[in-house]
């Protein structure tokens, strides 16, 4: 695994740790039909932290572990800033990790 892929994997680990610290990490996935959404970021079937956990982190882990090509662009931080704005928990660290992840593309 290249240095970039290792760093991206560590960032995903850090995102997971931060979601757990914020008590936003879920032990059970959403219902299967929630994954059939055609809406960007599955906004009609999941909240942002669910999408981050069950779609974004999970899919990027699979891409990295299988050494598949990575997308040319990733720009999730602006959505994270908007979606996490209303939470009581301090989300700056999580948004920073997502911004750093985006910066690799």
N, C-alpha and C positions, 0 to 999 in steps of 0.2 A: 504494500500500500504506500502511495506517495506521501510526502510530507503534507501536502495540501489536503489529501483525503483523511489523513490521521487528524489533522487540525479540525476539519469539518466534523469528524466523528466526536472529537472532544467537545466541540461546541454543542452538538446535539445532546451529549451527556450532561453538559452544564445546563442546557435548557430544561432537560428532564429534572435535574436536581432543583432548579429554581421553581419549576411548576410544583414540585413536591413541597418545597419550602413554603410556597404561597398557598398550599392546600388546594391546588387546582388540578392535580394529577388524579385521574380516576382509575379504579381497579377494574371496572367493567366497561367494555366498549359500548358505544351506542347501538341501538337496534340495527340489524343488517340493512334495512331499507334507508337508513340515514346515509349510508355510503353510496347510494345510487343517485344522489343529487347531481343535477346538471348546473346548478348555480355555483358561481365562483366561490371558492373557500367553503363550500357546502353551507353557506350562510342561512339557508332555509331549513336545515336539519340539525345543525350543530352550532354551539357557541364557539368563539374563537379559540379558547383554550382546549376544547375538545378537538377541534380541527387540527390545532398545532400538535397535540399528542397523537391522535389516531390516524392522521393523514400525513401531515408535513414531516414530523419526526420519523414516523414509521416508514414512509416511502423513501426518504433520504437515507435512512439506515440501510434499507434493502438495496438501493442503488450503490451505496458505498461498499457494502459487504460483498456484493456480486461484481464489483469493479465495472459496473455499467457506465456509459457516458453520462455526464452530468448536464443539466440544462445550461444554456448559454446565459440566462439571466434569472435572477431571484430578487424580488423586491417586496418582501413581506413586512418590513419594518414600518412603513407608513400605515398599513392596516393594523398592525399590532398597537401602534400608538393610539389610533382611534378606538379600536375594540376594547382595549384595556383601560381606557381613560376613566371609566366610572367605577372601577373596583376600589374597595377600601384598602387592599393590600398595596404596598409600594412595588410597582412593576418596572421601575427604571432599569434594574439589573437584567430582567428578562428581555426588555426591549433592546437594551445594549447588546445582548448576546445575539438576538435576531439581526440587528443592524450589522454586527461583525460578520455573521454568516452571510448575509446579503453581499457584503463587500468582497467576497471571494468569487463573485460571478460578474 
